Amino acid sequence: MPLENRIQQAYRRYCERESWFGTFDRLQKIKEYAREHVAFYKGSHVLDNNEVFTKKDYIKCQSNFKSAAELFGKSDIGISTSGTSGKKTNIDLDPASWFAVNFGYFRNVMDVLGYDADEIRKFKIGVMFVSNKSGRNSFQCANPILNDSLYFRLQLGSDVLACKEELKLFFNMPSYILYGKPSYLLHLRKMLLALGLEKSPWTPSFVLTSGESLYTNQKIKIKDFFGAPVVDAVSSSESGLMALKHESHGTYKIVDKNLSLSIQKHGDNGQQAYGYVISSNLAYTGTVFLNYLTEDLVKYDKDTKDINWFYGKNLSHLETSNGPIDTMLVEGALSNEHYLEDYRIFKNGVEWVFEYSLEKNDEDARRGDISDAMKCLREVLESSSIRPIQRECVVPNGGKSVRYPLINL
């Protein structure tokens, strides 16, 4: 089936499901649906006792989490997890869920942040998604939930010579939203800098990042180059769109139309606490995830329960000789080292390893002097055993940036 027809059919199913939800409490409606149609939740004890399940439970028998109802079409559209924390897993979606996660996503973002969707015009580029994952092609299609504006995927190669035509497209196709993983957007920035540009040739209304933790130095580089506010979206294959943080906000806002969220406490640090997200996905009806204990660690305020930081697949703390330190302290220590393009920190036995790449157009970077960064690291890690390794690129094309890996390498 042509992509345009598939999108239109999925949109109709999505609208049917929104009508089905109506004004009911979405969580209660999904729970009733799951008890009736999803094997894992049949009977009352699983949901009534708030029992949680994990990825291991899902992998053990994925069919138990699929709906037998097919109210909004067959659940035969597969998406997969990134596989960052282990083996990739597949999730089967019905058309309504597929539309929600691929296209309704952007309308959710605009609604939560107060952007007017009517500002996006028909047949204009509403969203440009930038990627450098190999084996994919650039394409465009209409997004009916954003006034039939166009969704455009810009597929970049490894360097300027490999993506000349794609960069020409970027020059000529300004979009309302510029979207991608932080590492993808910084790859685009690197390509444009290599062409001699100091700023993006056009400015979106906002830049939307997702798929990786967005760190302060990355946000600064993205905002300065593209000239637009940066919004960080936290999402996952199992939970969908979970939370959003506009750069003007101090904390993440939960997207409660898509998600019911609680936190399983993991640690404490004065006013701040740490915990793992327990999510109930309100956007999926083909495969149902309720009371799902994710691997997403967060830092939150114990009184307000506001989420201050999503660590994602990164370590929250690094173990030093004087005890653990929050990785955000390391970020703060290196925040002024503008010549660092990217970096990664991990332990190899007793030795710290500092992998880094340098900005190509920075005078300090051209000298190759990282003594200030090394001094900061020695102080914050309370160690003199730090081995710097310069890389051309810290995150390989199509890879996922994990600045503080969960395991020693």
Buried (B, 14 or more C-beta within 10 A) or exposed (E): EEEEEBBBBBBBBBBBBEEBBEEEEBBEBBBBBBBEBBBBBBEEEBBEEEEBBEBEBBEEEBEBBBBEBBBBBEBEBEBEBBEBEEEEBEBBBBBBBBBBBBBBBBBBBBEBBEBEBEBBBEEBBBBBBBBBEEEEEBEBBBBBBBBBBBBBBBBBBBEBEEBEEBBEBBEEBBBBBBBBBBBBBBBBBBBBBBEEBEEBEBEBBBBBBBBBBBBEBBBBBBBEBBEBBBBBBBBBBBBBBBBBBBBEEEBBBBBEBBBBBBBEEEEEEEEBBBBBBBBBBBBBBBBBBBBBBBBBBBBBBEEEBBBBBBBBBBBBBBEEEEEEBBBBEBBEBBBEBEBBBBBBBBBEEEEBBBBBBBBEEBEBBEEEEBEBBBEBBBEBBEBEEBEBEEBEBBBEBBBBBBBBBBEEE
